Amino acid sequence: QVHVVESGGGLVQPGGSLRLSCVVSGFTFSMYAMSWYRQAPGKERELVAAITSAGGNTNYADSVKGRFTISRDNAKNTVYLQMNSLKPEDSAVYYCKADRTVVGGLLLYWGQGTQVTVSS
């Protein structure tokens, strides 16, 4: 059974930091690219950061470049999102996604999300 579980969200003041974690089970984590998305009320879900299966390549939304860092530990089946210099506009539900392209299609798993609120 597949599980994708995010944690680490919460309330933080502007300028503060949070580290999100996403632990997976039920599939071979090291074969999947991992991404963090976020969705604020009334807005579409957007890509925040992504990392390749081996961790050699990353990419970020322009709005978070230089402030957020995505990383992964394949031995722990975990992907992280370190968020620094947080702004109120970073407030959203943050989701973890795992994906892998296979012959015939795409394998895709989402977590349930963790709320991040940046407010004074």
Salt bridges, closest charged atoms under 4 A:
GLU46 OE2 - ARG38 NE 2.69
ASP62 OD1 - LYS65 NZ 3.11
ASP90 OD1 - ARG38 NH1 2.93
ASP90 OD2 - ARG67 NH1 2.75
ASP99 OD2 - LYS97 NZ 3.77
